């Protein structure tokens, strides 16, 4: 660190810029986290709508088959 007025000003500007970049990065990260959580819910709901009935029928068939084999 230089003791000249310009040296301190340059250092302070660099620190301020680094803090600004860090704050902006945190804001973007929070936004992406929110988008990710919303996408998880949407995908889960879409999957239930599209394949929920098929999955249920397949499980029921497997259970019936297992009961038949065990008898």
Secondary structure as GFF3:
##gff-version 3
##sequence-region A 1 71
A	DSSP	alpha_helix	5	70	.	.	.	ID=ss1
###
